[in-house]
Amino acid sequence: MSDIKSFNAALFFTVLRLVVAPILMPVLIVYWLPLNNYIFNGIMVALFAFFALTDFFDGYYARKLKQETPLGKMLDPLADKMFVVATLLALMSVGKIALPWVLILVLRELWISGLREISLQYGFQLPVSYLAKWKTTFQLFFIAVVLLQFSTLYWLEVTLLAATIYCSVLSAMRYTKQLVMKLY
């Protein structure tokens, strides 16, 4: 109950990303992206960038203003995953990313969540790695470029997707190894 009373800027950005982004982005992608209208595409990229930046802002406010809460710590990773997974599924539904790539990315997120849960049960945390941060960066830029729908950026889409997949798989392997090493 104390978390509800201490609703703050950091928690606001997390809840916004948790509730609004996974609903709004897929709806816009499914209805606007097939129109291939530069104005609509620009609006989607701007909204996507805004929601992606809320991850920075919630962390910034939580640390800078000492607004960290147990609820915020729990909801932040969930909000990140729901936002990105919903967006990827919407992009897949309109043919902008293939099923195998979405499966790799979504299953990786589920796998890492499971590893983190196991580590907590054994009394330690798996800290976010730099490789995972690069994965997130590549993934967010990939999605933004796909939303722009400029055919001249196709090479950039492919490069960003390849970097995302590479970092996803490698970071999942490293997290798994890290957990196994701690447990045994």
C-alpha positions in Angstrom: 0.0 0.0 0.0 2.9 2.4 0.7 3.9 2.2 -3.0 0.5 3.5 -4.1 0.9 6.4 -1.7 4.4 7.1 -3.0 3.4 7.3 -6.7 6.0 9.5 -8.2 7.5 10.6 -11.5 9.6 7.4 -11.9 6.6 5.2 -11.3 4.5 7.3 -13.6 6.9 6.7 -16.6 7.0 3.0 -15.8 3.2 2.7 -15.6 2.8 4.7 -18.8 5.1 2.2 -20.6 3.4 -0.7 -19.0 -0.2 0.2 -19.7 -0.3 2.6 -22.7 2.6 1.6 -24.9 1.7 -2.1 -25.4 -1.8 -1.1 -26.4 -1.2 2.0 -28.4 1.8 0.9 -30.5 0.3 -2.3 -31.8 -2.9 -0.6 -32.7 -1.1 2.2 -34.6 1.2 -0.3 -36.3 -1.6 -2.6 -37.5 -3.8 0.3 -38.8 -1.3 2.9 -39.9 1.9 1.1 -41.0 0.2 -0.6 -44.0 -0.8 2.9 -45.3 2.9 3.8 -45.6 2.1 7.5 -45.0 5.2 9.5 -44.0 3.2 11.6 -41.5 1.7 8.5 -39.8 5.1 6.8 -39.8 6.7 9.8 -38.3 4.1 9.9 -35.5 4.7 6.2 -34.8 8.4 6.7 -34.6 8.0 9.7 -32.3 5.7 7.8 -30.0 7.9 4.7 -30.1 10.9 6.9 -29.2 9.0 8.6 -26.4 8.0 5.3 -24.9 11.5 4.0 -25.3 12.9 7.1 -23.5 10.5 6.6 -20.6 12.7 3.7 -19.6 15.6 6.2 -19.3 13.4 8.7 -17.5 12.0 6.3 -14.9 15.5 5.1 -14.0 16.9 8.7 -14.0 14.1 10.0 -11.7 14.3 7.0 -9.4 18.0 7.4 -8.9 18.3 11.2 -9.0 15.3 12.0 -6.9 15.7 8.9 -4.7 12.3 7.7 -5.9 13.1 4.0 -6.1 10.3 1.7 -4.8 9.9 -2.1 -4.7 6.9 -1.7 -7.0 8.9 0.3 -9.5 11.8 -2.2 -9.5 9.3 -5.0 -10.2 7.3 -3.2 -12.8 10.1 -1.6 -14.8 11.5 -4.8 -16.5 7.9 -6.0 -17.1 7.0 -2.7 -18.8 10.1 -3.0 -21.0 9.2 -6.5 -22.1 5.5 -5.8 -22.7 6.3 -2.7 -24.7 8.9 -4.4 -27.0 7.1 -7.7 -27.3 3.8 -6.1 -28.2 5.5 -3.9 -30.8 7.4 -6.9 -32.3 4.2 -8.9 -32.5 2.4 -6.1 -34.3 5.3 -5.7 -36.7 5.1 -9.4 -37.4 1.4 -9.2 -38.0 1.9 -6.6 -40.8 4.8 -8.6 -42.3 7.7 -6.3 -41.2 9.6 -8.9 -39.2 9.6 -12.7 -39.7 8.3 -15.1 -37.1 11.7 -16.8 -36.5 13.3 -13.5 -35.4 10.3 -12.6 -33.2 10.5 -16.1 -31.6 14.2 -15.7 -30.8 13.7 -12.2 -29.3 10.5 -13.1 -27.3 11.8 -16.4 -26.1 15.1 -14.8 -25.0 13.1 -12.3 -22.9 11.2 -15.1 -21.3 14.3 -17.2 -20.7 16.2 -14.3 -19.1 13.1 -13.5 -16.9 13.2 -17.1 -15.8 16.9 -17.0 -15.0 16.4 -13.8 -13.0 13.6 -15.5 -11.0 15.7 -18.5 -10.3 18.7 -16.4 -9.2 16.4 -14.4 -6.8 15.2 -17.7 -5.3 18.8 -18.5 -4.5 19.5 -15.1 -3.0 21.4 -13.3 -5.7 20.7 -11.1 -8.7 21.9 -11.3 -12.3 22.9 -7.7 -13.1 22.1 -6.3 -16.5 25.1 -6.8 -18.7 26.5 -4.4 -21.2 25.8 -6.9 -23.9 22.1 -6.9 -22.9 22.1 -3.1 -23.0 23.6 -3.2 -26.5 20.9 -5.7 -27.5 18.2 -3.3 -26.3 19.8 -0.3 -28.1 20.1 -2.2 -31.4 16.5 -3.6 -31.0 15.0 -0.1 -30.3 16.8 1.4 -33.3 15.8 -1.6 -35.5 12.1 -1.1 -34.6 12.4 2.7 -35.2 14.0 2.2 -38.6 11.3 -0.4 -39.6 8.6 2.0 -38.6 10.0 4.7 -40.9 9.6 2.3 -43.9 12.2 4.0 -46.0 13.3 1.4 -48.6 16.7 3.1 -48.7 17.3 2.0 -45.1 16.8 -1.7 -45.8 20.5 -2.4 -45.3 20.3 -0.6 -41.9 17.3 -2.7 -40.9 19.1 -5.9 -41.7 22.3 -4.8 -39.9 20.4 -3.7 -36.8 18.3 -6.9 -36.7 21.5 -9.1 -37.1 23.1 -7.1 -34.3 20.0 -7.5 -32.1 19.8 -11.3 -32.7 23.5 -11.8 -32.1 23.5 -9.8 -28.8 20.2 -11.6 -27.8 21.6 -15.0 -28.2 25.1 -14.3 -26.8 23.7 -12.5 -23.8 21.3 -15.3 -23.1 24.1 -17.8 -23.2 26.2 -15.6 -20.9 23.4 -15.1 -18.4 22.8 -18.9 -18.4 26.5 -19.6 -17.8 26.6 -17.0 -15.1 23.6 -18.6 -13.3 25.0 -22.1 -13.7 28.4 -21.0 -12.3 26.8 -19.4 -9.3 24.6 -22.4 -8.6 27.3 -25.0 -9.0 
